[in-house]
Amino acid sequence: MYYAGIYMLAAHQKQAAKKDTADEALLVAENIGFTIRGKTILSDVSLKLHAREIITLIGPNGAGKTSLIRILLGLSHATSGSVKRLHDLRIGYVPQKIHVPDVMPLRVIDFLKVSGNCDPGACQKMLHEVECEYLLNSPMQSISGGEMQRVLLARALLKKPQLLVLDEPASGMDIIGQQSLYETIKNIRNKHGCGILMVSHDLHLVMAATDRVICLNIHICCTGHPDDVSEHPEYLKLFGDAIEGLALYSHHHDHEHDLQGNIVVSEHCNSCEHNSR
Amino acid sequence: MMDAFVADTFVIYALAAGMALALVAGPLGSVVVWRRMAYFGDTLAHAALLGVALAVAVEQLPMTGVVLIGVLIAVVLFWLEKQRELSTDTLLGILSHSALALGLIVLSLIQSQGFNVNLMSYLFGDLLAVNQFDLVVMYGTAFIILLAFSRLLPSLISISVNEELARVDGIAVEKVRFIFMILLALVIAVALKVVGILLITALLIIPAATARLYSKSPRQMVVLSVFISAAAIVLGLYSSLGWDLPAGPAIVVSASCLFFVSRIFVR
């Protein structure tokens, strides 16, 4: 934390020069390096996240995605480089999954209340927004993986975050669940106006809901608009084989399932093609 | 049988002391159960003997010694946990037994110096010897514990659910954990006269575990555990007086009975 102070002095002078750009960045990371026991996890990673921007971090296993996220969140400290967050930045964090010990009696409503210091009405409304209102009084230990993701999302949103950080939000979901989750995430930006940083493996699904993709493999391989990145040689080198080998099954559904598995007929499905974008 | 002892002040004092302990042991015990800190409670309790021995040696209140040694244990544990090579239960094993052994050594030293220490009363409590001064100290301590605990509870629940989420939320996890350890040391000091060093952890764990069976939310568990501890203490004291049993162990056995009866009949 001392570095922050020193850094801010330096940053102050820089800011005088280009104040406008510094003002709107929620988070600036510069030349992040991270080594554990001599092994390089991250090297020279710089990124800047602006308000209302959706950035997706992709990369193979072991690329350092989770380490980078943890450093940006302040959960671990970079070996070198600096992270600068907007003063009093409100961050909503959605981890991959959490395990609530069985020994803790904890309903979804308690979980939401305790983390947000919110009244039950606000919690209920937020659960409604992530389409999980029926979970209000369920014990946290009894909900499914997909439901957990949405509850964690609701919890993060209750803090009225300026920045939402999601670590593989759709891991372990089927393709329909993933699509609907990314749809929810896209709506969140529009509705809550927060910047979003997410880690994802679901290349195609994510691409459509993203402003900027960062392709990470220890260092940043390439970055840019999804369409550009998907044709970038570095990206193809990392994922090319996987993409070719992945024959996408695009097809129509005449109904959808809600989270409880009930069939719902949706107008969306009647009117448009279900291409996996 | 009732009439014979109900009016006696020592019974009323004993009951009052028990209630002071119930007020704090239940709530803090709930957090101990959530955070799997039973072994830490045991360590504090073992170290309490060293605290008592040292306090007697310098002619201070045993409670003061217990609290100070508890703080010391918390500080050393924090420092050791930073090294990461060894897990917490191993570290606690080292601390617990070192403190106990040291306590026994100091105790034998001061006994050879001519100090009269009734070891049994510290090991198993001496509820029926509680006096007015003890009560004032116990309720004063209990009040401080409850005040701090009620302010700390949301953070404690938060870090018990998930420490990383709590950290991102801006909760100073280390600070909360440390304050909680200090509060536990204070509870042990309150419990010293009631159930004694060897059985203190039981009163933290058993009523909270029983309350878990009936609770749907964390706060419910905290509140229920107070009533269950109180019931165990009343039952224990009653059977102790009725059948001439040692009070501390009788209280713990009552708590266990409540637990097993609940376990069999709930769900």
Interface residues (C-beta under 8 A of the other chain):
Chain A: L73 G74 L75 I91 Y93 P95 I98 V100 P101 V103 M104 P105 L106 R107 D110 F111 V114 S115 N117 N137 P139 M140 R155 K159
Chain B: V33 W34 R36 P154 I157 S158 S160 V161 N162 E164 L165 A166 R167 V168 D169 R212 S215 K216 S217 P218 R219 Q220 M221
